Amino acid sequence: MSMGFIVGPLVVFMIFVAPLWLILHYRSKKLSSEGLSGEDHQKLQDLVVRAEQMQQRIVTLERILDAEAPQWRGRQ
């Protein structure tokens, strides 16, 4: 009697869920192994440029703060 409660869901899992799960898993593995697409590569390059600009702005801001308020680094 208790085997019926286990066998039914197990059969449904093995027929429907497991194959779909495997197909989706290996499809995502294939897509991730292909690397970045052209659009993704361009977005990454744009982010690199923005990060470099932000770094330059931070350095400039720190230079200004060092000149105007030398103790700013010690404050918490």
C-alpha positions in Angstrom: 0.0 0.0 0.0 2.7 2.5 0.9 4.7 1.6 -2.3 1.9 3.1 -4.4 2.4 6.5 -2.8 6.1 6.4 -3.7 5.9 4.7 -7.2 3.4 7.2 -8.7 5.4 10.4 -8.1 8.6 8.6 -8.9 7.3 7.6 -12.3 6.1 11.1 -13.0 9.4 12.5 -12.0 11.4 10.1 -14.2 9.2 10.5 -17.2 8.6 14.3 -17.2 10.8 16.2 -14.7 14.2 14.4 -15.0 14.5 14.7 -18.8 13.4 18.3 -18.9 15.8 19.0 -16.1 18.7 17.4 -17.9 17.9 19.1 -21.2 17.8 22.6 -19.5 20.9 21.9 -17.5 23.1 20.9 -20.5 21.7 23.7 -22.6 22.7 26.2 -20.0 26.2 24.6 -19.8 26.6 24.8 -23.5 25.6 28.5 -23.5 28.0 29.3 -20.7 30.9 27.5 -22.3 30.5 29.6 -25.5 31.7 32.7 -23.8 30.5 36.2 -24.2 28.3 37.3 -27.1 29.2 40.4 -29.1 26.6 42.4 -27.2 27.9 41.2 -23.8 31.5 42.0 -24.8 30.5 45.5 -25.8 28.6 46.0 -22.5 31.7 44.8 -20.6 33.9 47.2 -22.4 31.5 50.1 -21.6 31.6 49.1 -18.0 35.4 49.0 -18.0 35.5 52.6 -19.5 33.0 53.8 -16.9 35.0 52.2 -14.1 38.2 53.9 -15.3 36.4 57.3 -15.4 35.0 56.7 -11.9 38.5 55.8 -10.6 39.9 59.1 -12.1 37.1 61.0 -10.4 37.8 59.4 -7.1 41.5 60.2 -7.3 40.7 63.8 -8.1 38.2 64.0 -5.3 40.7 62.6 -2.8 43.3 65.1 -4.0 40.9 68.0 -3.4 40.0 66.7 0.0 43.6 66.2 0.9 44.3 69.8 0.0 41.2 71.3 1.8 40.7 69.0 4.7 43.9 66.9 5.5 42.2 65.0 8.4 39.3 63.7 6.3 40.9 60.2 6.1 41.0 59.8 9.9 37.4 60.6 10.5 34.8 57.9 11.0 
